[in-house]
């Protein structure tokens, strides 16, 4: 989980302490609609996994992303 938070923090330039599993990527962390696929790609590269587009489209919160990654590991 901490590695995923680090990826989000670096991509969105948000302090890691402000990112919680319940944080909404767009509403709370000011991501835009292009940031989410880029964050997913960074996670895919980090963990050598593939997250389907349909799953990427459903990611709204940090926990959604964590779950998507964990389901592929």
Order of alpha helices (4+ residues) and beta strands (2+ residues): alpha-alpha-alpha-alpha
